[in-house]
């Protein structure tokens, strides 16, 4: 099976936030959908700290990211763990119904958990919508845009994660380097970049890249 066909399904890019006790936490998600007029479903990997926090808090918020979202948002919420840091510490946010939502987003939806379904790797949380509003007039970022324009990769905990297979050398007109942290692909001669060059997604230095 060619798993790349799954990327043709419609996905967005979201920050799903909840509470770790009294502190906010959250992660990037791409699987969120409206099930009924007042019900939202989100899929969160069992290994994500956000998963256990939603189960304890009984509620979550979805911040819908736009194509012009600050470059730091996805690396912080997608490639670091809330077990190790307060992800909202340096991120502008607003508190809505006790949950933090990203100010630099197209808007938010806040839900109370009403049911869950467990799969082998993910929990699907069903939430009843209790609040929602628009924040910025931005075009919502699609999952395809994130991959094709932002050249981003998915964390291994994402339901849509696919291990990229390097193309045959004959198909590559330029050398390519891959960030070992977030999967970003740099096309060209990375050695010509200045020593302080960092990955545009996860902000790691050149030493984190490998040639592919």
N, C-alpha and C positions, 0 to 999 in steps of 0.2 A: 504493500500500500504506500502511495505517495502522501505522506502526512502534510506536505505543504498545501494540499488542497484545503485543509482546515483553516488556513490563514485567509481564505477567500470568504469565510463567514464574516458577518458584520460584528466587529468588536469596537469598544472604545478604550480609553485609558483613564483610569479613575484612581483616586486615593480613597480607600475605605478606612475610616477612622472610628475609634471607640475609646474606651477608658482602661487604663491599667491602674486599678484602684481609683485614685483621684487625678492621676496624670494622663494626659492624652497620648495616644499611640495610633499607629496605622500602617498601612502598606499599599503598594500599587496592586491594582486588580484590573483585568481586562474583561472578565466575565460577570457582567451585571445586566439584568434585563427586567423590564416591567412585565409581571405575570398577569395581573389584573389591574383595574383602575386604581387600586390603593395598595398593591402588593409588589414588592421588589425582591428579586433573588440575586444573591452574590455568591461566588464560589471562592473559598479561601483554603489554601493548602494546610494540612494538618501541622506541618513543620513551622508555619508562620506564627510568630508570637501573637499577632492580631487575632488569629483563630481562637486561642484559649481566652483572650481578653474579651472578645465578643460574647463567648459563652458565659463568662462571669458577669459581664455588664448587662447583657440582655438587650443591647441596642447598638446601632451603628449608623454612621453617616457616610454618604457618597459625595465626594467632590469631583465634579466632571471637568477634566483638564482640557484646555484649549491648545491649539497649535502654537500659540505664542507664550505658553507657560514658561515661567522662569526655569532656566536650565538646571538649577540645583534640585528641583522638586523630585523628578524621577530618580536620580541617583540616591537621594536621601531615603525616599520611601520605598524604592524598589530593590536597592542593593546593600542596605544596612539593616540591622535588627534592632527592634525596640527593646530587646533584652539588654542591649549594651549602651543605648543612648536615648535621650529624649529627642525624637525626630522633629518635634515642633519647636525646639528651642530657638532656632534661628530662622523660622519660617513664619511669615505673616499669616495670621489666621483669625477667625472669628468664632466665638462660642455661641452655638445655637442649641437650645434644649440640652445644655450640659455637655455637648460634644464640640470639638474643634473641627472647623472646616477650612479649607484652603482659600484665602482671600483672592489669590491669583488663579481663579478658576471661572468657568462659565456659570457655575451655580452649584447648588447642593440639594441633597435629599436626605432627610433624617428618618430613621425607621426604628420601631420596636420589633425585636425578634418574636415571631409567632410560631415558628416551626423550624426544624432542621432536618436535613437528609445527609447521611454519611455515605461517602464513596470510599474506595480503597485509599485514595490520596487526599481528597478534599472534603470539606463540609460545605454544603449548600445551605445558606441561611435565607429563610423567607422572612421578610420584614414588612410590617404594616406602616405605610407612610404617615408620619405625624407632622411633618413640616417640609418645606422646600421653597427655594427662591432662586432667581437669577442674580448673578453678581457682576459679570463682565460680558460685554458684547464681543465674544470671541467665537471663532469656528471651533466646535468640538474636535479634539484630536481622535482620529481613528487609529486602530491598531495597525492598519496597512500604512498609514502616514508615518507612524512611529518607526516602522521598519524601513520603509523605502526612502523617506526624506530625512528623518532624524538618524537613520542608520543604527537604530537601537536593537538590542537583543532582549529576550525575556529571561527573568530569573528562572533557575531550575525548578522553583516551586510553582511557577505559573502553569495553569492547565494547558496552555498553548505552547509550552516550551518544546522546541525542536533543536536537536544537536545539529549545528550547521556542518555540512560536509564541504571541504575545500574544493573548488573547481579545478579541473585539470589545468596544468600550467599553460597549455596552448590557448586556453580561453581567457587567460588573464593578460591584458595588455600592460598592466602596471603591477609592481609588487604590492602585496597586501599584508597588513599587520592587524592582529586581533588583540583587543584588550582582554586580558585573562580575568578581569574582575566583572565586567558587564557585557562583554561580547561585541562591543563596538568595532566595526571594521574600518581601518584607515587605508585608503587607496593612494599609493604613491610611495615615495622614499621617506620613511619616517626619520631616518638618520639626518635628514637635512633640516628637520624642525629644531628650534632652539632648545636648550637643555631644560628650560622651564615649561615646555609644552605639556599640557595635560589632556586627558581624554575629555571630550566635550560632554559626555554623559555622566561618568562617575568621578571625574576630576582627579584620576590617578595619573602618575607620571609616566614617562616613556618606558621606564624599566618594567612596567606591568604589561607591555605589549610583546607579542611573539610574532615572528614572520610566518605566514601561512602560504 
